[in-house]
Amino acid sequence: MYSALEELRNRGIAAKNASQRLAFLSTEIKNRALNGIAAGLLARKDEILAANKKDYDAGKASGMGEALLDRLFLDERRLEGIAAATR
């Protein structure tokens, strides 16, 4: 059985491997990738915000503290800020 913990571990390993490859790319290529990520965030805004609401509601129902809930919460303004910071 494949657990969520194994999935997170595998994603972490993949991210580390990718970061090592990305270190050798030119600044221009990295900037294009970051701009693409930012555009993707905004293009999928409705989907991201809907998924975040589910996560937020689940966190609240489980008794997550207010500080963590605030960090988890996304709205359009925060998502646009994340996209801007990514650019």
C-alpha positions as CSV (number, residue, x, y, z in Angstrom):
1,M,0.0,0.0,0.0
2,Y,1.3,3.4,-1.0
3,S,1.1,5.9,1.8
4,A,0.8,9.7,1.8
5,L,4.1,9.8,3.7
6,E,5.9,7.8,0.9
7,E,4.4,10.2,-1.6
8,L,5.7,13.2,0.2
9,R,9.1,11.6,0.6
10,N,9.2,10.8,-3.2
11,R,8.2,14.3,-4.1
12,G,10.9,15.7,-1.8
13,I,13.5,13.6,-3.4
14,A,12.3,14.6,-6.9
15,A,12.4,18.3,-5.9
16,K,15.9,18.0,-4.6
17,N,17.1,16.3,-7.8
18,A,15.4,18.9,-9.9
19,S,16.9,21.7,-7.9
20,Q,20.4,20.3,-8.5
21,R,19.7,20.2,-12.3
22,L,18.2,23.7,-12.2
23,A,21.3,25.2,-10.6
24,F,23.1,24.8,-13.9
25,L,20.5,26.6,-16.1
26,S,21.0,30.2,-17.2
27,T,19.2,33.0,-15.4
28,E,17.1,33.6,-18.5
29,I,15.8,30.1,-18.5
30,K,15.1,30.2,-14.8
31,N,13.3,33.5,-15.1
32,R,11.1,32.2,-17.9
33,A,10.3,29.2,-15.7
34,L,9.3,31.4,-12.8
35,N,7.2,33.7,-15.0
36,G,5.5,30.5,-16.4
37,I,4.8,29.3,-12.8
38,A,3.3,32.7,-11.9
39,A,1.1,32.7,-15.0
40,G,0.0,29.2,-14.2
41,L,-1.0,30.2,-10.7
42,L,-3.2,32.9,-12.0
43,A,-4.6,30.9,-14.9
44,R,-5.7,28.2,-12.4
45,K,-6.8,30.7,-9.7
46,D,-10.3,29.3,-9.3
47,E,-9.1,25.7,-9.0
48,I,-6.4,26.6,-6.5
49,L,-8.8,28.7,-4.4
50,A,-11.4,26.0,-4.4
51,A,-8.9,23.4,-3.3
52,N,-7.5,25.7,-0.6
53,K,-11.0,26.3,0.8
54,K,-11.4,22.5,1.2
55,D,-8.0,22.4,3.0
56,Y,-8.8,25.4,5.2
57,D,-12.2,23.9,6.1
58,A,-10.7,20.6,7.0
59,G,-8.0,22.3,9.1
60,K,-10.6,24.3,10.9
61,A,-12.7,21.2,11.6
62,S,-9.7,19.4,12.9
63,G,-9.0,22.1,15.5
64,M,-6.0,23.7,13.8
65,G,-4.9,26.9,15.6
66,E,-5.8,30.3,14.2
67,A,-2.2,31.2,13.4
68,L,-1.8,28.1,11.2
69,L,-5.2,28.6,9.7
70,D,-4.2,32.2,8.7
71,R,-1.0,30.8,7.1
72,L,-3.1,28.3,5.2
73,F,-5.8,30.7,4.0
74,L,-5.6,31.9,0.4
75,D,-7.8,34.5,-1.3
76,E,-7.4,36.2,-4.6
77,R,-5.2,38.9,-3.1
78,R,-2.8,36.5,-1.5
79,L,-2.6,34.3,-4.6
80,E,-1.8,37.3,-6.7
81,G,0.9,38.2,-4.2
82,I,2.4,34.8,-4.4
83,A,2.4,35.1,-8.2
84,A,4.1,38.5,-8.0
85,A,6.7,37.2,-5.6
86,T,7.4,34.3,-7.9
87,R,7.9,36.7,-10.8
